[in-house]
Amino acid sequence: MSTPSRKLDHLLIARDREVEALRLNWLPQIHIPHEALPEMDLDQVNLETDFLGRTVAAPLIIEGMTGGHEAAERINRALASVAEEFRVAIGVGSQRAALEHPELIGTYRVGREEAPDVPLIANIGATHITGERGLRNVQEVASMIEADAVAIHLNALQEVVQPEGDPTYAGVLAALRDLAREAGVPIVVKETGTGISGETARAIERAGAYAIDVGGAGGTHWAIVEGLRYPQDHILAPSPFRFTTWGIPTPVSVAEVSSLTSRVKVIGSGGVRSGVDAAKVIALGAHMAGAALPFLRAFYRGGRDSLRDAMERFISELRWALFLAGCRTPAELRLRGRAVVTGEPLQWLQQRLGPGWQVYKPGMKSPRWLVGWG
Ligand SMILES: Cc1cc2nc3c(=O)[nH]c(=O)nc-3n(C[C@H](O)[C@H](O)[C@H](O)COP(=O)(O)O)c2cc1C
């Protein structure tokens, strides 16, 4: 099946079917202590954040989803114009289709046309950055849309469970190292719904990435999306569904990555469904929060108007959450390490980062500490 029609399948399945790994959504087990005395007014909350050399009005990213066909062009146009209106960052979907079919470039370029003043992130899969064409692919997808950065997406799970997948990951880390030196554009390494561990984040940071988008488990899950696409008479048809509990849940991925890195900007995404969820990933160490599915579904519900409403809700909720936490800025929320982690995520982090692990200790300035990494 060609790339454009596979991508259309993905959009329609994401629109119509239950594609989220809800059992892996651990955000309800993360809490931000209520501040009964915020000692400021709501309008003193300032969500402005620096990202990729620009200032966004709120630390939010519309995560990369689409491009490559007519329907995608309409979606990218609406997503980008809402990103521009609210001054938030935006990514486009994998640009492989446009590398293979240059007549599709316009379906991605609408991103820059509609959003000239916000961080715009190009997108290409890890399997396309290795080999002779790797560097050129990355430079082409960046210049195609005048991007501020290129996201290299990691989707090993999707590549194995997809009938036409290409699970060839040998050499990706070395290619990332070369790209960070030679591509001439900041590199964002992003997962797509199964998360990134602290150790892997550390290797990615050493390779020279600008940002790591954890793309954790708890939202859109590719074992489900690809499972629903599988030919039903195929002997492996049930197999993708065995992996629907596979993945590092978003809050623990954010906590691991921000604990084990020191320079990269961390982006918390995967199952982020509200401004409250966004505040939680920031409290765990993220610089920005991102979401894909809620914005796609808002578009399908009512076009640009619904999308606009969804973004307004996200930003208002994030502002309220900061006020109720007594924090004037996202950086204050992040650097205070305010999150309280309970239940399964706490068990996970204690097992992975050591029993002394905790998000907040009095006097601690930054959550980027590490207690007893084993
Ligand atoms: C329909 C659809 C298509 C996607 N296509 C891409 C893609 O081309 N490249 C990419 O890096 N991520 C892609 N993603 C993954 C998202 O960017 C995001 O990492 C993931 O969906 C988790 O976020 P969510 O739970 O908010 O949806 C896609 C997601 C959806 C729903």
The ligand as a Tripos MOL2 file, in Angstrom:
@<TRIPOS>MOLECULE
LIG
   31    33     1     0     0
SMALL
NO_CHARGES

@<TRIPOS>ATOM
      1 C1         -3.4940   10.2240   12.8490 C.3       1 LIG1
      2 C2         -2.1450   10.3800   13.4620 C.ar      1 LIG1
      3 C3         -1.0370   10.4220   12.6430 C.ar      1 LIG1
      4 C4          0.2440   10.5870   13.1950 C.ar      1 LIG1
      5 N1          1.3190   10.6850   12.3520 N.ar      1 LIG1
      6 C5          2.5360   10.9730   12.8700 C.ar      1 LIG1
      7 C6          3.6470   11.2200   12.0270 C.ar      1 LIG1
      8 O1          3.5380   11.1910   10.7910 O.2       1 LIG1
      9 N2          4.8460   11.5170   12.5980 N.ar      1 LIG1
     10 C7          4.9930   11.5620   13.9630 C.ar      1 LIG1
     11 O2          6.0860   11.8660   14.4580 O.2       1 LIG1
     12 N3          3.9550   11.3020   14.7850 N.ar      1 LIG1
     13 C8          2.7390   11.0290   14.2730 C.ar      1 LIG1
     14 N4          1.6830   10.8150   15.1210 N.ar      1 LIG1
     15 C9          1.9410   10.7020   16.5800 C.3       1 LIG1
     16 C10         1.6730   11.9750   17.3380 C.3       1 LIG1
     17 O3          2.5430   13.0150   16.9420 O.3       1 LIG1
     18 C11         1.8110   11.7430   18.8650 C.3       1 LIG1
     19 O4          3.1530   11.4480   19.1730 O.3       1 LIG1
     20 C12         0.9570   10.5980   19.3660 C.3       1 LIG1
     21 O5         -0.2810   10.5710   18.6820 O.3       1 LIG1
     22 C13         0.6810   10.6990   20.8560 C.3       1 LIG1
     23 O6         -0.0600   11.8460   21.1750 O.3       1 LIG1
     24 P1         -1.6500   11.8050   21.4620 P.3       1 LIG1
     25 O7         -1.8940   10.7500   22.4970 O.co2     1 LIG1
     26 O8         -1.9740   13.1910   21.9260 O.co2     1 LIG1
     27 O9         -2.3220   11.4800   20.1540 O.co2     1 LIG1
     28 C14         0.4040   10.6770   14.6010 C.ar      1 LIG1
     29 C15        -0.7380   10.6290   15.4140 C.ar      1 LIG1
     30 C16        -1.9860   10.4950   14.8760 C.ar      1 LIG1
     31 C17        -3.1860   10.4530   15.7780 C.3       1 LIG1
@<TRIPOS>BOND
     1     1     2 1
     2     2     3 ar
     3     2    30 ar
     4     3     4 ar
     5     4     5 ar
     6     4    28 ar
     7     5     6 ar
     8     6     7 ar
     9     6    13 1
    10     7     8 2
    11     7     9 ar
    12     9    10 ar
    13    10    11 2
    14    10    12 ar
    15    12    13 ar
    16    13    14 ar
    17    14    15 1
    18    14    28 ar
    19    15    16 1
    20    16    17 1
    21    16    18 1
    22    18    19 1
    23    18    20 1
    24    20    21 1
    25    20    22 1
    26    22    23 1
    27    23    24 1
    28    24    25 2
    29    24    26 1
    30    24    27 1
    31    28    29 ar
    32    29    30 ar
    33    30    31 1
@<TRIPOS>SUBSTRUCTURE
     1 LIG1         1 GROUP 0 **** ****
